[in-house]
């Protein structure tokens, strides 16, 4: 946490300041915390962001190194930094498991995780073998923590509450193309997730066409 706060306090001569505000534990202290920041442009608050700090978790794949780029063309700055991104396959594994995890008799209400998964399916190339390895590793880790998790062998609605809960969450996911209703999301999720939940599968996900290309 001290390293994060020190990094946020660095002056990069971009007129932005990141002011730490609320710190929230993830519930299990071993899993980390969530630090909120107010983003200020000069004296004016521009935005609020949150940064998750997670410990005790080792990604199954190598972090992806990507150079940041502005959402709209900008003449300045020209030296956007490279950043390390958490592996996509480990994101997938975490979100799939979270959808099917129960807390006692309470089903998962992580509706947004499905919308995030569908957004990933629209933007990222995914290696099926790596994704299945990450998913099985994460499911095993949660089982060892005595989490009530039973992954289905094909995509299915985690609970009846998702029929109404998902559309509300999907509205807040910027950039998601379609998939605003449960019906459209379910169809897309079956195409993307069912092969990963099944038996050993080798292929590559093509986000531009929304389908798996099977090796060989």
Buried (B, 14 or more C-beta within 10 A) or exposed (E): EEEBEEEBEEEEEEEEBBEBEEEEEBEEEEBBBBBBBBBBEEEEEEEEEEBEBEEEEEBBBEEEEEEEEEEEEEEEEEEEEEEEEBBBBBBBBBBBBBBBBBEEEEBBBBBBBBBBBBBBBBEBEBBBBBBBBBBBBBBEBBEEEEEBBEBBEEBBBBBEEBEEBBBEBBEEBEEBEEBBEBEBBBBBBBBBBBBBBEEEBEBEBEBEEBEBEEEE
